[in-house]
Every structure is written in structure tokens, then in C-alpha cells.
Amino acid sequence: MRAIFVQVKCELGRTYEVAAEAVDTVEQVSEVYSTSGHWDLLIKCYLPADMDVGRFVGEQIQTLPHIRDTHTIITFNAFT
């Protein structure tokens, strides 16, 4: 499994709705955080190593209602 983070900009007034929809409908979503600054949400996802990241983000995250923009961060190593 590999972790990716997707920063999300939502339509005005829809941040909590988008967060709930992501948690409820996208199996790979682990955690969703509200954030300050340019992005409204930070979504942490765990994907199988063979899953296409671009296809996942484009089909599972960007198609959620009320999302205006995304920025994907692909991780390499987790340090504990």
C-alpha cells in the first residue's frame, strides 16, 4: 500500500459536505482534514501499489460533487 495526499478546493460553503462524501463513498480514503490556506481539505488515501494514481484521483476524487480543484502529493517513504 502506498499513501497519497490530495489537497482539495471546494465550492464555497460545501467543505463539510465534500469531506463527508469522500469518507462515506471512497473506500481508499483513510482520513480527511480541514485546512487553512489555499486548500480547504487534505485527503489521505492508501492505494494498492499497482493502482494508477492519476486514474484514481481523476475518477474517484475529482468527480465528487462540489470539488473545484485538486493537487495530488505522491509519497515515497514513511518514517516512524
N, C-alpha and C positions, 0 to 999 in steps of 0.2 A: 504494500500500500504506500502511496505517496500523498503527501499533503500539498494542497494548493490553497491559496487565499484569493478571494475575488472581492475587490472593492466595488461598491455599488452606489450609484447616484440614483435616487428615486424621484418620482414626481412629487411636487410639494404636497405635504400633508399625508403621504402614503407610506412613510418609512416603516411604521409598525406593522402595517398590512403586508408589505413586501417581506419583512422578516418572518412573520408567521407563516406566510405561504411557502417560503423557502424551507423552513423547518418541517412543515407538515407534508410537503409533496416531493421533495428531492431527497432520495434515500442517502446519497453520498454526503449531504450536509451534516457536519458534526456540531458546529457552533455558529451563532450569528451574533455579532456585536454591533451596537450603535456606536458611531464615532463622530467626533467633531472634525471640522475642516472641510475640505473639498468633497469628500465622500461621506455618504450617510451610513453605510453598513460595511462591515468586514465579515465575509462569509468564509468559514474554514471548511474545506471539503477533503475527504480521503478517497482517492481514486485507486483502482487496481493499476498495477504497473503497465499493463497492456492497453489501458483505456486512452483514447485520443482526447487530450485536454481541450483542444480547440473545439472539437465536436461537442464535448460535454458542456462547456461554457456556452457555446452558441445555441445549443438545443435545450439544455436544462435550466440554465440560469438566466440568460438574456431574454428568454421567452416568457419569464414570469411577468404577470401584469404589473404595470406601473414602474418599470425599470427604465431609466433614461440613458444610462451609460454604465460601462464596467471597465475595470482594469484588473488583469489577472497577474498574480505573482506565483511563479512556479518555484518550489523549494528543492534544495539539493540534499541537505543533511539536517537531521535533528540532533541537537546536542542536549544531553541530560546530565 
